[in-house]
Amino acid sequence: MNVNKNYKDSLFTRLFSNKEEIISLYNAIKDTNYESYNTDINIITLDDVLFMDRNNDLCFTINDKLVVLIEHQSSINQNMPLRFLLYIAREYEKILDNTNIYKSKLVKIPKPEFIVLYNGESKYPKYNKLYLSDAFCDKTNLNLELVVDVININYEENNNLVEKSITLNDYSYFIYLVRKYIKENKNTIEKSKLLEYCITKAIKECIEKNILKEFLKENGSEVINMINTKFNLEDAKLVWKQEAFEDGFQDGVKQGMIKQIRSLKEFGIENSKIISKIKEDYNVTEEEIKKYL
């Protein structure tokens, strides 16, 4: 697997790494009309213990809101509301002076908003909502709720929301082209060369069509690394799960877990994050996981 293990960025986060692009993206998603000259934006580093192996996430404050936004290529995880809940509690701890919460005066906090931009290949609605309360055993007299907005940004969906942001629309089209070329050439080009060939071809076409033209001209080689990492990691995750089933239930799960641990270590992911991920995927104890680290 030809992956740049030290590459920590993604095409998505690079494209939306400045104030103007974030405002444009947020306006498209929420149908707002914020302007850069009077809007406060602060980009926050996302703690990836909960969103492990996802380098394509954004967390930012926009005026009085705290927005956590995930660009998600694989199938939608139904536990996203719970993961967002755990994350936002940690984030509030960071931004608050802990002594303030023990005072009688009300502490004001930015309103949280949770967004997932779905970019996977499986069929999914253009818009959907995930609710934390769906996980509750008892749903009567709810005292806590968290809602995640899920938006399908696949180019083929012709989603009007995506078209409101030129950069998001261009990004969606670029990913569409890469996948299109993979399907067209998978039986004629050597597997080890296929992905780079398709990314390079997509870059060339986009430049010719004036899609992300300047960015791709200046960052072409980096984009190849970004997309290589993105696609190869997603493929690896599918292989880990498939191998677990093919090897038989009990022994297969164990072997699949071991292979996943080894692969994650090859990607340069820290042990604490590997433990968090394996506990979620395989429902095993930390002590069991440590045997194979």
C-alpha positions as CSV (number, residue, x, y, z in Angstrom):
1,M,0.0,0.0,0.0
2,N,1.7,3.2,-1.2
3,V,0.8,5.7,1.4
4,N,2.6,8.8,2.7
5,K,2.4,7.9,6.4
6,N,3.6,11.3,7.5
7,Y,1.1,13.3,5.6
8,K,-1.3,14.9,8.1
9,D,-3.3,17.2,5.9
10,S,-6.2,16.6,3.5
11,L,-7.5,18.2,0.3
12,F,-10.7,19.1,2.1
13,T,-9.0,20.9,5.0
14,R,-6.6,22.7,2.7
15,L,-9.4,24.1,0.6
16,F,-11.3,25.3,3.6
17,S,-8.3,26.6,5.7
18,N,-9.0,30.3,5.4
19,K,-11.7,32.6,6.8
20,E,-13.3,33.4,3.4
21,E,-13.8,29.8,2.4
22,I,-15.1,28.8,5.8
23,I,-17.7,31.5,5.7
24,S,-18.7,30.6,2.1
25,L,-19.0,26.9,3.2
26,Y,-21.1,27.7,6.3
27,N,-23.3,30.1,4.4
28,A,-24.0,27.4,1.8
29,I,-24.8,24.7,4.5
30,K,-26.9,26.9,6.8
31,D,-28.4,29.3,4.2
32,T,-26.9,32.3,6.0
33,N,-25.3,35.5,4.7
34,Y,-22.3,36.1,6.9
35,E,-19.7,38.6,5.4
36,S,-16.0,38.3,6.1
37,Y,-15.6,41.9,7.1
38,N,-17.9,41.6,10.2
39,T,-17.7,37.9,11.1
40,D,-15.3,36.5,13.7
41,I,-13.8,33.2,12.7
42,N,-11.5,31.1,14.9
43,I,-10.3,27.7,13.6
44,I,-9.8,25.1,16.3
45,T,-7.7,22.0,16.2
46,L,-10.0,19.0,16.3
47,D,-9.0,16.5,19.0
48,D,-8.8,13.3,16.9
49,V,-9.0,10.8,19.7
50,L,-12.8,10.6,19.0
51,F,-12.5,11.2,15.2
52,M,-9.4,9.0,14.8
53,D,-7.8,8.7,11.4
54,R,-9.9,11.6,10.0
55,N,-7.6,14.3,8.8
56,N,-10.4,16.0,6.9
57,D,-12.3,17.7,9.7
58,L,-13.0,21.3,10.6
59,C,-13.8,22.8,14.0
60,F,-14.3,26.6,14.2
61,T,-16.2,29.3,15.9
62,I,-18.3,31.7,13.8
63,N,-19.5,34.6,15.9
64,D,-21.4,32.9,18.8
65,K,-21.5,29.4,17.3
66,L,-19.1,26.5,17.7
67,V,-19.2,24.3,14.6
68,V,-17.8,20.8,14.3
69,L,-17.8,19.7,10.7
70,I,-16.7,16.3,9.4
71,E,-16.1,15.3,5.8
72,H,-16.9,11.6,5.8
73,Q,-16.0,9.3,2.9
74,S,-17.1,5.9,4.3
75,S,-20.5,4.8,5.4
76,I,-22.2,6.9,8.0
77,N,-21.5,5.8,11.6
78,Q,-24.8,5.8,13.6
79,N,-22.8,6.6,16.7
80,M,-21.7,10.0,15.4
81,P,-24.1,11.9,17.8
82,L,-22.5,10.1,20.8
83,R,-19.0,10.9,19.5
84,F,-19.9,14.5,19.0
85,L,-21.3,14.7,22.5
86,L,-18.1,13.4,24.0
87,Y,-16.1,15.7,21.9
88,I,-18.0,18.9,22.6
89,A,-17.8,18.3,26.3
90,R,-14.0,18.2,26.0
91,E,-14.0,21.3,23.8
92,Y,-16.1,23.3,26.3
93,E,-13.6,22.3,29.0
94,K,-10.8,23.9,26.9
95,I,-12.5,27.2,26.2
96,L,-13.9,27.8,29.7
97,D,-12.1,28.9,32.8
98,N,-13.0,26.0,35.0
99,T,-13.5,28.2,38.0
100,N,-16.3,30.1,36.3
101,I,-18.7,27.2,36.4
102,Y,-18.7,27.2,40.2
103,K,-19.9,30.8,40.3
104,S,-23.6,31.7,40.6
105,K,-23.6,33.9,37.5
106,L,-24.6,32.2,34.3
107,V,-21.7,31.2,32.1
108,K,-22.3,32.0,28.4
109,I,-21.0,29.4,25.9
110,P,-21.1,29.3,22.0
111,K,-24.0,27.3,20.6
112,P,-22.8,24.0,19.1
113,E,-23.6,22.8,15.6
114,F,-22.7,19.4,14.3
115,I,-22.4,18.7,10.6
116,V,-21.3,15.7,8.6
117,L,-20.6,16.1,4.8
118,Y,-21.1,12.6,3.4
119,N,-18.9,11.7,0.4
120,G,-19.2,8.0,0.3
121,E,-20.1,5.6,-2.5
122,S,-23.1,4.0,-0.9
123,K,-26.5,5.4,-1.5
124,Y,-27.6,8.0,1.0
125,P,-30.2,10.7,1.2
126,K,-29.3,14.3,0.2
127,Y,-30.2,15.4,3.7
128,N,-30.6,13.5,6.9
129,K,-30.4,14.0,10.7
130,L,-28.9,11.8,13.3
131,Y,-30.2,12.0,16.9
132,L,-28.5,11.1,20.1
133,S,-31.8,10.1,21.6
134,D,-32.0,7.2,19.1
135,A,-29.4,5.5,21.3
136,F,-31.3,5.9,24.5
137,C,-32.9,2.7,26.0
138,D,-35.7,4.8,27.4
139,K,-36.9,7.6,25.2
140,T,-39.6,9.0,27.4
141,N,-39.2,12.5,29.0
142,L,-35.9,13.2,27.3
143,N,-33.6,15.6,29.1
144,L,-30.7,15.6,26.6
145,E,-30.6,15.7,22.8
146,L,-27.9,16.3,20.2
147,V,-28.7,16.6,16.5
148,V,-26.2,16.0,13.6
149,D,-27.0,17.3,10.2
150,V,-25.8,15.0,7.4
151,I,-25.5,16.3,3.9
152,N,-24.7,14.2,0.9
153,I,-22.1,16.2,-1.1
154,N,-21.5,13.6,-3.9
155,Y,-21.4,15.4,-7.2
156,E,-23.8,12.9,-8.8
157,E,-26.6,13.9,-6.4
158,N,-26.9,17.3,-7.9
159,N,-27.4,18.8,-4.5
160,N,-28.3,22.5,-4.7
161,L,-26.7,23.2,-1.4
162,V,-23.3,22.0,-2.7
163,E,-23.6,24.3,-5.7
164,K,-23.9,27.3,-3.4
165,S,-20.3,27.0,-2.5
166,I,-18.0,27.1,-5.6
167,T,-15.1,25.4,-3.8
168,L,-17.3,22.7,-2.3
169,N,-18.8,22.0,-5.7
170,D,-15.4,21.9,-7.3
171,Y,-14.0,19.6,-4.6
172,S,-17.0,17.3,-5.0
173,Y,-16.5,17.2,-8.8
174,F,-12.8,16.4,-8.4
175,I,-13.5,13.4,-6.1
176,Y,-16.2,12.2,-8.6
177,L,-13.6,12.3,-11.4
178,V,-11.0,10.3,-9.4
179,R,-13.7,7.6,-8.7
180,K,-14.9,7.7,-12.3
181,Y,-11.4,7.0,-13.7
182,I,-10.8,4.3,-11.1
183,K,-13.8,2.4,-12.4
184,E,-12.9,3.0,-16.0
185,N,-9.3,1.8,-15.7
186,K,-9.3,-0.8,-12.9
187,N,-9.0,-3.7,-15.3
188,T,-6.4,-2.1,-17.6
189,I,-3.8,-0.5,-15.3
190,E,-1.7,-2.2,-12.7
191,K,-3.2,-1.9,-9.2
192,S,-0.2,-0.3,-7.6
193,K,-0.2,2.5,-10.2
194,L,-4.0,2.9,-10.7
195,L,-4.8,5.4,-8.0
196,E,-1.9,7.8,-8.8
197,Y,-2.8,7.6,-12.5
198,C,-6.4,8.4,-11.9
199,I,-5.6,11.3,-9.5
200,T,-3.2,12.8,-12.0
201,K,-5.7,12.5,-14.8
202,A,-8.4,14.1,-12.7
203,I,-6.0,17.0,-11.8
204,K,-5.3,17.6,-15.5
205,E,-8.9,17.6,-16.5
206,C,-9.9,20.0,-13.7
207,I,-7.1,22.4,-14.6
208,E,-8.3,22.3,-18.2
209,K,-11.9,23.1,-17.1
210,N,-10.8,25.8,-14.7
211,I,-11.9,23.8,-11.6
212,L,-9.6,24.4,-8.6
213,K,-7.2,25.5,-11.3
214,E,-4.7,27.6,-9.4
215,F,-4.7,25.4,-6.3
216,L,-4.1,22.2,-8.4
217,K,-1.4,23.9,-10.4
218,E,0.5,25.0,-7.3
219,N,-0.2,21.9,-5.2
220,G,-0.5,19.0,-7.7
221,S,2.0,16.7,-6.0
222,E,0.6,17.4,-2.6
223,V,-2.9,16.6,-3.8
224,I,-1.7,13.3,-5.1
225,N,-0.4,12.5,-1.5
226,M,-3.6,13.8,0.1
227,I,-6.0,11.7,-2.1
228,N,-3.7,8.6,-2.0
229,T,-3.9,8.7,1.7
230,K,-7.6,9.3,1.8
231,F,-8.5,6.5,-0.6
232,N,-5.9,3.9,0.6
233,L,-7.0,4.3,4.2
234,E,-10.6,3.8,3.3
235,D,-9.7,0.7,1.3
236,A,-7.7,-0.6,4.1
237,K,-10.6,-0.2,6.6
238,L,-12.8,-2.2,4.3
239,V,-10.2,-5.0,4.0
240,W,-9.8,-5.2,7.8
241,K,-13.5,-5.8,8.2
242,Q,-13.8,-8.2,5.3
243,E,-10.9,-10.3,6.5
244,A,-12.5,-10.7,9.9
245,F,-15.6,-12.2,8.4
246,E,-13.6,-14.4,5.9
247,D,-11.5,-16.0,8.7
248,G,-14.5,-17.1,10.7
249,F,-16.4,-15.4,13.5
250,Q,-14.4,-15.7,16.7
251,D,-10.9,-16.3,15.3
252,G,-11.7,-14.0,12.4
253,V,-12.6,-11.1,14.7
254,K,-9.4,-11.6,16.6
255,Q,-7.2,-11.8,13.4
256,G,-9.0,-8.9,11.9
257,M,-8.4,-6.8,15.1
258,I,-4.7,-7.7,15.0
259,K,-4.3,-6.8,11.3
260,Q,-6.1,-3.5,11.9
261,I,-3.8,-2.7,14.8
262,R,-0.7,-3.4,12.7
263,S,-2.0,-1.4,9.8
264,L,-2.9,1.6,12.0
265,K,0.6,1.5,13.5
266,E,2.0,1.6,9.9
267,F,0.0,4.7,9.3
268,G,1.8,6.3,12.2
269,I,-1.2,6.6,14.5
270,E,-0.5,6.8,18.3
271,N,-1.3,3.9,20.6
272,S,-3.9,5.8,22.6
273,K,-5.8,6.5,19.4
274,I,-5.5,2.9,18.2
275,I,-6.9,1.7,21.5
276,S,-9.8,4.0,21.3
277,K,-10.6,2.9,17.7
278,I,-10.3,-0.8,18.4
279,K,-12.4,-0.6,21.5
280,E,-15.2,1.0,19.4
281,D,-14.9,-1.4,16.5
282,Y,-14.4,-4.7,18.3
283,N,-15.9,-4.2,21.8
284,V,-12.8,-5.6,23.6
285,T,-10.9,-4.4,26.7
286,E,-7.9,-2.1,26.7
287,E,-5.8,-4.9,28.3
288,E,-6.7,-7.3,25.3
289,I,-5.7,-4.6,22.8
290,K,-2.4,-3.9,24.5
291,K,-1.3,-7.5,23.9
292,Y,-0.9,-6.7,20.2
293,L,0.5,-3.2,20.3
